[in-house]
Structures are given as C-alpha cells and as structure tokens.
Amino acid sequence: MQTKSQPQHPLHVTNPFTQIVQYAFVVRDLSKVNDFYKGLGFGEMGSDRFVGLDRQYHGAPSNYEMDLGRWKWGDVPFEWIQSRIAPNVYDDYLKAHGEGLHHLAVNVGDLDKAEALFRSKGVEVLQSGAWDIKGSRGRFAYIEPQG
C-alpha cells in the first residue's frame, strides 16, 4: 500500500482564527439602509444601540457608541454600523473611504493570545471593547494591517 502526503492547503497555517462570523459595513444613516432593504422585501432590520464595556480607542479609554443593524442571509450575518459618539474606527473609516465594507469579524480561541501575536508582528489594536447583553457576552478588537 502506497500513501501520498497531501499538499498543504495555502490557508492551512497556524493562526488564531476559527471562522468568519460577520460582514460589517459602516454607514452614515442606518434608517436609510433599513428602508432600502425593507423596500426590496427583506423585512425590518433588527437594530440596537451599542454601549459596550471596557471601551478603548488607540489604547486609551473611550466612550464611543454606535447603532448596529443586523440581518442574516445565509450562514454569516451582515451588520451595519452607524457611529453615534466619536472618536472611533467607524468615523475614521467614513472620513477616509466613505460608506462601505469595514471589517470581517472572525472568532478566535483566545483574544489575548491573538492580540499578542499581532503585536509581535507590529500590528496594534485600534479599538476594543466588550459586551454582556441578554445572555450574550464577549470581547472584540479591531486591527488594521499596514500597507
């Protein structure tokens, strides 16, 4: 019996990511997005105000807030973000690029280890925070690759 080793898939590397869990867009007016998609027959967008815990912006305590709108089409949810209290990465993005795709959210097994890995590669956390709402809790961090 002969066996062959399978070539390693190019994405099969050691990294902290487990899966993409969200596509997120920054918008200036969440109600316009809701009205547009509702008019196409997608129904009402679920939305809420996010006032998180342990909020940091560029390493300093922050009081940023945003409104979040959500729909799920398929396996991965879509989120629309409207900044309410700045400074934050959403306003930064709007000023530099206008409305559009802001980030892909990925799960990590250990956020502290993931942040340490990125710092070791010269990539800093731009914004972070946590939530504990209605039985759902967790932490998040935004990084931005340079270049």
ABEGO torsion letter per residue (X at the ends): XBBBBBBBBAABBBBABABBABBBBBBABAAAAAAAAAAAGAEBBBBBBBBBBGBBBGGBBBABBBBBBBBBBEABBBBBBBBABOBBAAAAAAAAAEBEBABBBBBBABAAAAAAAAAAAGBBBABBEBBBBGGBBEBBBBBBBBX
